Amino acid sequence: MYVAVRDDVLRLAGYTSIAEGLNDLKLDSVEVEYFRDSTVWDTAGWNKVSFAQNEADRVIGSLYVKKKIKICAFLLHNNFNCANPQKEVEWMIGVIKTADALGIPAVRIDAITKGEKEEPFEVRVERFVDCMRKGIMATQNSKVGLGIENHGVQGNDPNFLRQVITQVGRERLGVTMDTGNFYWSGIPLNHVYEVLRSVALFTKHTHVKNICYPESMRMKQRTAGFEYAKYVAPIYEGDVDHREVVALLNQAGYKGALTIEDESLGKFEAVQKREILRKDAAYLKSLLT
């Protein structure tokens, strides 16, 4: 395993560029958001660079690979219950092919779909399974892992993740384990590790964040997202013990990135944000030694 960081986290921390942020944090790997309009962030400033899909690997390679910046994963904000789900699938397929051409090991798949709170469970599972099967069948020779993030209400339902992964039945499909989101969803802390263990074997990528609830609330069931803005915390300060999480991933044979997604930065002044990220990076590195 190694430590990486989301591009948007660097932007929100006030770095002038991805390159500056990685240099300051002493990291060489970043998760890159691949926007729906075929753009990514430049590495030298916060301008989006656009490209035709058939030129994606060349353009992104020149922005990142040639500058010795490693991409640990592409991040997609897909929605398979939009007006044109086939277009979402085609977008995903194009991104997988670009990742393959560049040797990028994973693509993060968004679990959230429009209307997920109103639709029956079986309908949501069937739709997601259909879309993922199409993506995998169209890229059968790819080595890129596809990780559905435990994100939002639907994605933090372990049964939803299990049903989709089981029904698709392909080794390339698994999860982007967000280490804080099951706790965010209301699961008591003492049960969070059981759920993380249950998805560790299927983990293709990770997001790392943390929350610090009052002690009286940690072992209680809460509503999803309960006062998250108030209690979200730096990775090294929260309730989730990442030493235990790293041990679970090690036992499962995971070799990928621990990707910093510290959502507590908005609580702090500009001068503090970078120091928090430095501590996050140093803390996660210490767990790998």
C-alpha positions as CSV (number, residue, x, y, z in Angstrom):
1,M,0.0,0.0,0.0
2,Y,1.0,3.6,-0.5
3,V,-0.5,7.0,0.4
4,A,-2.3,9.2,-2.3
5,V,-4.6,12.2,-2.2
6,R,-7.7,13.3,-4.1
7,D,-7.1,16.2,-6.5
8,D,-10.1,18.2,-5.1
9,V,-8.7,17.9,-1.5
10,L,-5.5,19.7,-2.7
11,R,-7.6,22.4,-4.4
12,L,-9.7,22.9,-1.2
13,A,-6.6,23.1,0.9
14,G,-5.5,26.1,-1.1
15,Y,-2.6,24.7,-3.0
16,T,-1.9,26.5,-6.3
17,S,-1.7,23.3,-8.2
18,I,-1.7,19.5,-7.9
19,A,2.0,19.5,-8.4
20,E,2.6,21.9,-5.5
21,G,0.3,19.9,-3.2
22,L,2.0,16.6,-3.9
23,N,5.4,18.2,-3.4
24,D,4.4,19.7,0.0
25,L,2.9,16.5,1.2
26,K,5.8,14.4,-0.1
27,L,3.5,12.2,-2.1
28,D,3.7,11.2,-5.8
29,S,0.2,9.8,-6.3
30,V,-3.2,11.5,-6.9
31,E,-6.8,10.4,-7.6
32,V,-8.0,12.3,-10.6
33,E,-11.6,13.3,-11.2
34,Y,-12.5,12.5,-14.8
35,F,-15.3,15.0,-15.5
36,R,-18.3,14.1,-17.7
37,D,-17.4,16.7,-20.3
38,S,-14.0,15.0,-20.9
39,T,-11.8,17.3,-18.8
40,V,-9.4,16.8,-15.9
41,W,-7.5,19.3,-13.8
42,D,-4.2,20.5,-15.1
43,T,-1.3,19.7,-12.8
44,A,0.2,23.2,-13.0
45,G,-2.9,25.2,-11.9
46,W,-6.7,24.8,-11.4
47,N,-7.7,25.0,-15.0
48,K,-9.5,22.2,-16.7
49,V,-7.9,20.6,-19.7
50,S,-10.3,19.2,-22.3
51,F,-9.8,16.5,-24.9
52,A,-11.5,14.2,-27.3
53,Q,-12.1,10.8,-25.8
54,N,-9.8,9.1,-28.4
55,E,-7.0,11.5,-27.3
56,A,-7.6,11.1,-23.5
57,D,-4.6,8.8,-22.8
58,R,-2.2,11.1,-24.8
59,V,-3.4,14.3,-23.1
60,I,-3.6,13.0,-19.6
61,G,-0.3,11.2,-20.0
62,S,1.4,14.4,-21.0
63,L,-0.2,16.2,-18.0
64,Y,0.6,13.6,-15.4
65,V,2.7,10.6,-16.4
66,K,5.4,12.6,-18.2
67,K,5.7,14.8,-15.1
68,K,6.1,11.6,-12.9
69,I,2.8,12.1,-11.2
70,K,1.2,8.8,-10.6
71,I,-2.6,8.5,-10.9
72,C,-3.9,5.9,-8.4
73,A,-7.5,6.0,-9.8
74,F,-9.9,7.9,-11.9
75,L,-13.0,9.2,-10.0
76,L,-16.4,9.3,-11.7
77,H,-19.6,11.0,-10.5
78,N,-21.8,8.7,-12.6
79,N,-25.6,8.3,-12.2
80,F,-27.1,5.2,-13.7
81,N,-30.7,6.4,-13.1
82,C,-30.4,9.5,-15.3
83,A,-32.4,10.2,-18.5
84,N,-29.8,8.4,-20.6
85,P,-28.1,5.6,-18.6
86,Q,-26.6,4.2,-21.8
87,K,-24.6,7.4,-22.2
88,E,-23.3,7.0,-18.6
89,V,-22.2,3.5,-19.4
90,E,-20.4,4.6,-22.5
91,W,-18.7,7.3,-20.5
92,M,-17.6,4.7,-18.0
93,I,-16.3,2.4,-20.7
94,G,-14.3,5.2,-22.3
95,V,-12.7,6.0,-18.9
96,I,-11.9,2.4,-18.2
97,K,-10.1,2.2,-21.6
98,T,-8.1,5.3,-20.9
99,A,-7.1,4.0,-17.4
100,D,-6.0,0.8,-19.1
101,A,-3.9,2.6,-21.6
102,L,-2.2,4.6,-18.9
103,G,-1.7,1.7,-16.5
104,I,-4.1,3.2,-13.9
105,P,-5.3,0.4,-11.6
106,A,-8.8,1.5,-10.6
107,V,-11.8,3.6,-11.4
108,R,-14.1,4.8,-8.6
109,I,-17.8,4.2,-9.4
110,D,-20.4,6.3,-7.7
111,A,-23.1,4.3,-5.9
112,I,-25.6,7.1,-5.7
113,T,-28.5,7.0,-8.2
114,K,-31.4,9.5,-8.7
115,G,-34.4,8.5,-6.6
116,E,-32.6,5.9,-4.6
117,K,-34.6,6.6,-1.5
118,E,-38.0,6.0,-3.3
119,E,-37.2,3.0,-5.6
120,P,-37.5,-0.7,-4.5
121,F,-34.2,-2.4,-3.6
122,E,-34.5,-5.0,-6.3
123,V,-35.0,-2.3,-9.0
124,R,-32.0,-0.4,-7.9
125,V,-29.8,-3.5,-7.8
126,E,-31.0,-4.8,-11.2
127,R,-30.2,-1.4,-12.8
128,F,-26.7,-1.2,-11.3
129,V,-25.9,-4.8,-12.2
130,D,-27.0,-4.2,-15.8
131,C,-24.8,-1.1,-16.1
132,M,-21.8,-2.7,-14.5
133,R,-22.1,-5.9,-16.7
134,K,-22.2,-3.7,-19.8
135,G,-19.1,-1.9,-18.7
136,I,-17.2,-5.0,-17.9
137,M,-18.2,-6.9,-21.0
138,A,-17.1,-4.0,-23.2
139,T,-13.6,-4.0,-21.6
140,Q,-13.1,-7.7,-21.1
141,N,-9.4,-7.6,-21.5
142,S,-8.9,-4.7,-19.1
143,K,-6.9,-5.1,-15.9
144,V,-8.6,-2.0,-14.3
145,G,-10.5,-2.6,-11.1
146,L,-13.9,-1.0,-10.7
147,G,-14.7,0.1,-7.1
148,I,-18.3,1.0,-6.2
149,E,-17.8,3.5,-3.3
150,N,-19.8,3.1,-0.1
151,H,-21.1,6.6,-0.7
152,G,-24.6,8.0,0.1
153,V,-27.4,6.0,1.6
154,Q,-27.5,3.3,-1.1
155,G,-23.7,2.8,-1.3
156,N,-23.5,2.4,2.5
157,D,-25.9,-0.5,2.5
158,P,-23.6,-3.5,2.6
159,N,-26.4,-5.7,1.2
160,F,-26.7,-3.5,-1.9
161,L,-22.9,-3.7,-2.5
162,R,-22.9,-7.5,-1.9
163,Q,-25.9,-8.1,-4.2
164,V,-24.4,-6.0,-7.1
165,I,-20.9,-7.6,-6.8
166,T,-22.3,-11.1,-6.5
167,Q,-24.7,-10.8,-9.3
168,V,-22.2,-9.3,-11.7
169,G,-19.8,-12.0,-10.7
170,R,-16.6,-10.6,-12.1
171,E,-13.3,-10.3,-10.2
172,R,-12.7,-6.8,-11.5
173,L,-15.7,-5.5,-9.7
174,G,-15.5,-4.6,-6.1
175,V,-15.6,-1.5,-3.8
176,T,-13.9,1.7,-3.2
177,M,-13.7,1.4,0.6
178,D,-14.4,4.7,2.2
179,T,-13.1,4.2,5.7
180,G,-15.4,6.9,7.2
181,N,-18.6,6.5,5.3
182,F,-20.1,3.4,7.0
183,Y,-19.6,5.3,10.3
184,W,-21.2,8.4,8.6
185,S,-24.2,6.2,7.7
186,G,-25.1,5.7,11.3
187,I,-23.5,2.3,12.0
188,P,-22.1,2.1,15.6
189,L,-18.3,2.3,15.8
190,N,-18.0,-1.3,17.2
191,H,-19.8,-2.6,14.1
192,V,-18.0,-0.5,11.6
193,Y,-15.0,-2.8,11.6
194,E,-17.1,-5.8,10.9
195,V,-18.6,-4.1,7.8
196,L,-15.1,-2.9,6.7
197,R,-13.8,-6.5,7.1
198,S,-16.7,-7.8,5.0
199,V,-15.8,-5.6,2.0
200,A,-12.0,-5.7,2.4
201,L,-11.6,-8.7,0.1
202,F,-13.4,-6.8,-2.6
203,T,-11.5,-3.6,-2.2
204,K,-10.1,-2.1,-5.4
205,H,-9.4,1.5,-4.2
206,T,-9.9,3.5,-1.0
207,H,-11.0,7.0,0.3
208,V,-9.8,7.8,3.8
209,K,-11.6,10.1,6.1
210,N,-12.7,10.3,9.8
211,I,-15.4,11.5,12.2
212,C,-15.1,12.3,15.9
213,Y,-18.4,11.9,17.7
214,P,-18.9,12.5,21.5
215,E,-18.1,9.3,23.4
216,S,-21.7,8.8,24.3
217,M,-22.7,8.6,20.7
218,R,-20.0,6.3,19.2
219,M,-21.6,3.0,20.0
220,K,-25.2,4.1,19.2
221,Q,-27.1,3.8,15.9
222,R,-27.5,7.3,14.4
223,T,-29.3,8.8,11.4
224,A,-27.2,8.9,8.3
225,G,-25.0,11.9,8.2
226,F,-25.9,13.0,11.7
227,E,-24.3,16.5,12.2
228,Y,-21.5,15.5,9.9
229,A,-20.3,19.1,9.3
230,K,-19.9,19.5,13.0
231,Y,-18.1,16.2,13.8
232,V,-16.0,15.4,10.7
233,A,-12.4,15.4,11.8
234,P,-8.8,15.1,10.5
235,I,-7.9,11.5,9.7
236,Y,-5.4,11.2,12.6
237,E,-7.9,12.5,15.2
238,G,-11.2,10.7,14.5
239,D,-12.9,7.7,16.0
240,V,-12.1,5.2,13.3
241,D,-8.8,3.5,14.1
242,H,-7.0,3.4,10.8
243,R,-4.3,1.1,12.2
244,E,-7.1,-1.5,12.4
245,V,-8.4,-0.6,8.9
246,V,-4.9,-1.0,7.4
247,A,-4.5,-4.4,9.1
248,L,-7.8,-5.5,7.6
249,L,-6.7,-4.4,4.1
250,N,-3.3,-6.1,4.6
251,Q,-5.0,-9.4,5.6
252,A,-7.2,-9.1,2.4
253,G,-4.1,-8.7,0.2
254,Y,-4.9,-5.1,-0.8
255,K,-1.9,-3.4,-2.4
256,G,-3.4,-0.1,-3.7
257,A,-3.6,3.5,-2.5
258,L,-4.8,4.9,0.8
259,T,-6.3,8.0,-0.7
260,I,-6.7,11.0,1.6
261,E,-10.2,12.5,1.4
262,D,-10.1,14.7,4.5
263,E,-13.5,16.5,4.5
264,S,-12.8,18.3,7.7
265,L,-10.7,21.0,6.0
266,G,-13.7,23.3,5.7
267,K,-13.8,23.7,9.5
268,F,-10.4,25.3,9.6
269,E,-8.7,28.5,8.6
270,A,-6.6,28.6,5.4
271,V,-3.3,28.5,7.2
272,Q,-4.3,25.3,9.1
273,K,-5.5,23.2,6.1
274,R,-2.1,22.4,4.7
275,E,-0.7,21.4,8.1
276,I,-3.7,19.1,8.7
277,L,-3.0,17.4,5.3
278,R,0.7,17.1,6.2
279,K,-0.3,15.3,9.4
280,D,-2.8,13.1,7.6
281,A,-0.1,12.0,5.1
282,A,2.5,11.4,7.8
283,Y,0.0,9.5,9.9
284,L,-1.0,7.2,7.1
285,K,2.6,6.6,6.1
286,S,3.4,5.7,9.7
287,L,0.8,2.9,9.5
288,L,2.6,1.3,6.5
289,T,6.0,1.0,8.1
